[in-house]
């Protein structure tokens, strides 16, 4: 988490937004204006978030990983200063599963974004599939059920 604190003190990224965090309310500034709003990202899911990338809505290019080399663990929060705008976000969990969240309105508002297990249903579906595969491997004679997505 020391890298995340360092990131919070030195990182200013043009055209991005912030998500997730650590308990000491670290702050990252996103955008050239120094931020006219804040976004607190609170990971209340069971998943470790290893990447958070943002971009303007409908852009095809994701910004850099706002977590750097760190991860946002369950029950951690990160506060980001953001420029007014409408953003899309890409979250990646510890197994490399991607989840896109669209149309985050961060214009002159202070917002709290709570990431829950159902925020990114693909994380839960991937976890269920991994658990089913591990159970099948551990007990090959048991009937196999496929989780529904």
Secondary structure, 3 states (H helix, E strand, C coil): CHHHHHHHHHCEECCCCCCCCCCCCCEEEECCCCCCEEEEEEECCCCCEEEEEEEECCCCCCCCCCCCCCCECCCEEEEEEECCEEEEEEEEECCCCEEEEEEEEECCCCEEEEECCCCCHHHHHHHHHHHHHHHHHHCCCCCCCCCCC
